[in-house]
Amino acid sequence: MKGAVAIDDQKWKVEQDLRTLAEAEEIKKDSKRMAAVKALAKQKIADMQQIAK
């Protein structure tokens, strides 16, 4: 029984990964969303650079 649960869990993870990749493609196609993502990424990088000093 334990093996069946592990297989189901692995299948769920793969399906979730597929959904994540599909959503990422949709985000990449949406210029407004990508602009917001890039702006947030720049801010996060700046924040991390302050911590690294």
N, C-alpha and C positions, 0 to 999 in steps of 0.2 A: 504493500500500500504506500509505503514511504517513497518508493521510486516513481509511482504514478503522480504523486503530488509534486515531486521535483520536475517531472516532465511537463506537467500542467503549468508550473511556475515559469519554466523556461519558455514555453510557448507564449504565455502571457507577456513576458518581457520582450520577446521578438516582435509580437504584435504591437506592443507599445512603442518600441523603437521605430517600427514602420510608420505608425501614426505621427510620431515626433518628426521624422524626416519629411513626411508629406506636409506637415504644418510649416516646417522650416522653408520648404519650397514656396508655399503660399506667402509667407512673410517676405521672402526675397523678391517676389513679383510685385509686392505692394510698396511703392516708393515712399509713401508717407510713413509706413511702419518701419521700413529700413532706415529712414532718416532718424526716426526716434530711437531706434536701436543703436545706431552709430553714435548719436549724441550721448546716450546713456553710457555706452562703452568708453567714450572719451572721458566722461566724468569719473567713471570707476577707475580708469587708468591714472588719472590725476590724483584721485584719493589714495591709491596704492603707492604712488610715487612719494606722497607726503609721509606715508607711514615708513617707507623704506629709507628715508633720510636719517 
